[in-house]
Amino acid sequence: MKIYTRRGDRGQTDLFGGDRVGKDDLRVQAYGDVDELNAVIGVAGAALDPERDVDLATLVQRIQSSLFDLGSQLATPSAEHLEKSGLPRVNEDDVSLLETQIDAFEKEIEPLKTFVLPGGSPAAAALHHARTVCRRAERGCVSLDREASLDEAIVQYLNRLSDLLFTLARVANARAGVADVAWVGRER
């Protein structure tokens, strides 16, 4: 199988199920943002300490698989085709799992007393970056939902995932012995 097909050379792409749309279609933008999020989370996973953060690395890979499922869900506009395809979907159980992970990891970190700036250890900085890309992917799905009525678990999953990524960034700093970067207001 060739990696290039030339089918997209005129600015169109195929959705799963056969429809062709512009590469700037809200649906394509939404799953493109999720794809970017997946890649940025991969970078964050690569920055984790391979000995100390085995649990975080395992979780990151599980999240990446879920994001691949979510991208497939977004790329399949027909509910009927999605049902027939048997593709896995992000659902309420996945959202609950993220909440459980947040609750568990929060036990490792001090309660927040101030806003936190993205940074600290390289892994934490990468996880903060992933959180911001996640928020953009969430916004894109909210826009698409206005037009195409998405499964509500999609936006819920991305919303909760950004919370988990924030928590994991703080955990990565704590485990590395690096303080979170506290926001200090500028003098006016």
N, C-alpha and C positions, 0 to 999 in steps of 0.2 A: 504494500500500500504506500503510495507516494504521500509525502507530507504536504505537498501543494497540489491544489486542484484548479486554480485560476478562476473558480466560480465566483470568488468575492472581489475580483478585480474591478468591478463596476460599483462597488459600495453596497452590495447586498450579501446576505447570508441565509442559510437554511436553518429553520427552527426544527426541533425534533417533532416529527409528525408531517413534515413536508412543506409547510408554508415558507415563502421567501419574504424577507423584510429587509429594510435598509439597516445598515450597520449602526445607524444612529437611533434606531427604534428604542423606545423606553425599555422594552423587554431585553434587548441585546445589551443595553447599557447596564441594566440591573444585574444580569448574570455575568457581565464583564467585571462589574465592581466586586461581585462575590468571588470571581476567579482571582482578581487582584488581591483581595483579602486573603484567599487561600495561600497565595504566593508569599505575602508579607508574613503570614503566620508561620510558613515554612522557614523564612529567614529567622524569625524569633526562636523557633524550635532549634535551629542550628546554633544559636547563640547560647542556649542553655548548657550548663555544666553536665557533661554526659554521665558523670558518676553521682553527683549530688542530686540532680534533677530528673531522675529516671521517671518518676511519677508525672512530672510536668510534660516531659517529652512524649510519654504515652498518651496523655490527655490531648496534647497538641495534634498528634497524628489522628486521634479519634475525631477531633473537631474538623480536621482537614477532610476526612472522609465524609463527614456530615455536610460540609460545605460543598463538596462535589455533588452529593445527592441534591442539595438545595439548588445548585446551579442547573442540574438536569431538570428539576421541577420547574424552574423559571423558564427554561428553554423549551418547555412543552406546554403550549398555550391551551391545548384541548384537554379538558378533564377526562373525556372519554379515551383519548389516546394515552394519557398518563395512566389511567386505570388498566388499560389493556397491556401496556408496556411492562408492568410489574416493577417499574423503577422504584427504588426506595424513596421515601419522602421524609422530610423533617416534620415532626409532629409534636404534640403536647408532651409526650414522654421525653423527647429530646430537650425541650425547654425545662422540664422538671429536673433532668439530669444536670443541666447547667446550674440551676439553683442549688442543688445538692452540693455540687463542686464549690460554688461560691461559699456556701455555709461552712464547708469543711476547711477550705483554705483560709478563711477569715480567722480561724483559731490560731493561725501561725503569725498573724500580724497585729500590731497595735491598732486600736481604734483611731480613726482619723480625727485630727484636731484642727487641721487646716487644709486648704486646697493643696494638691500635689502637682508639681510640674512634671512633664514627661522627662525622664532621665534616670540617672543613677548608674547601675551596672549596664553593660551592653545588652544583656538579655532583657532587662526591664525596659530599657529605651526601645528595643525592638517590639516588645509587647505593647507598650504605649502607642507606638506607631500603628501596630495592628488594630488597636482600639479605635484610632481615628479613622482608619480605612473602613472598619466595621460600621462606624456611624454613617459614613458616606454610603455604604452599601445599603444600610437600613433606609436612609433617605430616598435612595433610588427605588427601593421596593415599595415605599409608601407612595411615591409618585406613580409607579406602575399599578399599584392597587387601586388608585382612583380611576384608572382607565380599564383595568382588566379583572378586578376583584380576585385577589390572591387568597390562598389558604391563610387564615390568620396566624397560623403557627410560624409562617415564614418571618414576618416582622417581629413577632414575639421572640423567636430564636435569636435573631440578630440583635435585638435590644438586650436580651439577657447575655448574649455572648460578649457584647462590649463591656458589660459589668464584670464578667468573668476575666476578660483580658486585663482590665484595670486591676483586679484583685491579684491576678497572676504576676503582673508587673511588680506589685508591692511585695509579693512573696519572693520573687526572684531577687529583689534588692535585699530583703531580710536574710535570705539564705546566703547571699554573697557577703553579708556584713556591711552593706552599703546603705546609708540612710536614704529614705525617699527625699526628693528635692522639694522642700516646702516652698510654697508661694509666699513671697514677701511683697506687699504692695509698694509701688514706687512712691517716692515723695513727690508731692505736687507743689 
